[in-house]
Amino acid sequence: MPPSVRAGVMSHAIFRVARLHRMLAGQLLRRVGLHPGQELVMMQLWDLGPQRQTDLVRLLGSDAATMTRTVKRLENAGFVRRRPSETDRRATIIEPTAASLALRKEVEQVWAELEDSVADGLDPDERDTMIRVLAGIEESLSRAVERQAPLT
């Protein structure tokens, strides 16, 4: 470990784990024609039905520009359809297509495989502990992000 990282050993570990997790997710998702993050959009649409694009941004903690690119790519692949909202002319509704419904089982299998890889070698108690620890880290980081948000 580089000496400059000693002040943030846990942060460095999280960075390495997140990078490897995304890399593996990318390899697994490539088999079904998706990139990391696209499956999360599809999961929201499959579970919740058609959504305003702004709601997808909020649900996934994304930003508008990233979501716009993701939706455009999913639309070009034939997995989502965009349409204007019937109640708000400014809003766009994103809905899954029939083609995406065939993809759902494959995405669920990819996520099961990813989960198996993440938890390989952990017993059920260790898995529960890891989930609690990660939830605590997420909460701490969320508070830190809120504190850093610029005042408007």
C-alpha positions in Angstrom: 0.0 0.0 0.0 1.4 3.4 -0.9 2.4 5.5 2.2 0.1 8.3 1.1 -2.9 5.9 1.5 -2.2 5.2 5.2 -4.4 8.0 6.3 -7.3 6.4 4.5 -6.9 2.6 4.8 -10.6 1.9 4.9 -11.4 4.3 2.1 -8.7 2.6 0.0 -10.1 -0.8 0.7 -13.6 0.4 -0.3 -12.2 1.8 -3.5 -10.5 -1.4 -4.4 -13.6 -3.5 -3.6 -15.9 -1.2 -5.5 -13.6 -1.3 -8.5 -13.5 -5.1 -8.6 -17.3 -5.4 -8.0 -18.0 -3.1 -10.9 -15.5 -4.9 -13.1 -17.1 -8.3 -12.4 -20.6 -6.9 -12.8 -19.5 -5.5 -16.1 -18.2 -8.8 -17.3 -21.3 -10.6 -16.2 -23.7 -8.0 -17.6 -21.9 -8.0 -21.0 -23.2 -11.5 -21.5 -26.8 -10.1 -21.6 -25.9 -6.9 -23.5 -25.9 -4.4 -20.7 -23.4 -2.1 -19.0 -23.2 -1.6 -15.2 -25.9 0.7 -14.0 -28.3 -0.2 -16.8 -29.6 -3.2 -15.0 -30.5 -1.0 -12.0 -32.7 1.1 -14.2 -34.3 -2.0 -15.7 -34.9 -3.4 -12.2 -36.7 -0.3 -11.1 -38.9 -0.3 -14.2 -39.7 -4.0 -13.9 -40.5 -3.7 -10.2 -42.3 -0.3 -10.2 -43.5 0.0 -13.8 -43.2 3.1 -16.0 -41.4 6.0 -14.2 -40.7 9.6 -14.8 -37.1 10.0 -15.8 -36.6 12.4 -12.8 -37.9 9.7 -10.5 -35.4 7.2 -11.8 -32.7 9.8 -11.1 -33.9 10.1 -7.5 -34.5 6.4 -6.9 -31.0 5.5 -8.2 -29.1 8.4 -6.7 -28.0 9.4 -10.2 -27.7 12.7 -12.0 -29.9 13.9 -14.9 -27.1 13.7 -17.5 -26.1 10.2 -16.7 -29.7 9.0 -16.6 -30.4 10.6 -20.0 -27.4 8.8 -21.5 -28.4 5.5 -19.8 -32.0 5.7 -21.0 -30.9 6.6 -24.5 -28.7 3.6 -24.7 -31.4 1.3 -23.3 -33.8 2.8 -25.8 -31.4 2.2 -28.7 -31.0 -1.4 -27.5 -34.8 -1.8 -27.6 -35.2 -2.3 -23.8 -37.1 0.9 -22.9 -39.5 3.3 -24.6 -39.8 7.0 -23.8 -43.0 8.9 -24.0 -44.3 12.3 -22.9 -46.2 12.3 -19.6 -49.9 12.7 -19.9 -50.1 15.0 -16.8 -46.8 17.0 -17.0 -45.6 18.2 -20.4 -42.1 18.7 -19.0 -41.8 15.1 -17.8 -40.7 12.0 -19.8 -42.1 8.6 -18.9 -39.7 5.6 -19.3 -41.3 2.2 -19.7 -39.8 -1.3 -20.2 -40.5 -2.9 -23.6 -41.5 -6.5 -24.2 -38.0 -7.2 -25.3 -36.7 -6.1 -21.9 -39.1 -8.5 -20.1 -37.2 -11.5 -21.7 -34.0 -10.0 -20.3 -35.3 -9.9 -16.7 -34.6 -13.6 -15.9 -31.0 -13.2 -17.3 -30.4 -10.1 -15.2 -31.6 -11.8 -12.1 -29.3 -14.7 -12.8 -26.4 -12.3 -13.3 -27.1 -10.6 -10.0 -27.4 -14.0 -8.2 -24.0 -14.9 -9.7 -22.5 -11.6 -8.6 -23.9 -12.0 -5.1 -22.4 -15.5 -4.9 -19.0 -14.1 -5.9 -19.3 -11.3 -3.3 -20.3 -13.6 -0.4 -18.1 -16.6 -1.4 -16.6 -18.1 1.8 -18.8 -16.1 4.2 -21.2 -17.9 6.5 -24.7 -16.5 7.1 -23.7 -14.6 10.2 -20.8 -12.9 8.4 -23.1 -12.0 5.5 -25.5 -10.3 7.9 -22.7 -8.5 9.6 -21.3 -7.3 6.3 -24.7 -6.0 5.3 -25.1 -4.1 8.6 -21.5 -2.7 8.3 -22.1 -1.6 4.7 -25.4 0.0 5.6 -23.6 2.0 8.4 -20.9 3.1 6.0 -23.5 4.2 3.4 -25.4 6.2 6.1 -22.2 7.9 7.2 -21.2 8.7 3.7 -24.7 10.0 2.9 -24.5 12.4 5.9 -21.1 13.6 4.7 -22.3 14.2 1.2 -25.3 16.3 2.6 -22.9 18.3 4.7 -20.7 19.0 1.6 -23.7 20.0 -0.6 -23.4 23.7 -1.7 -25.9 26.0 -0.1 -28.3 27.5 -2.7 
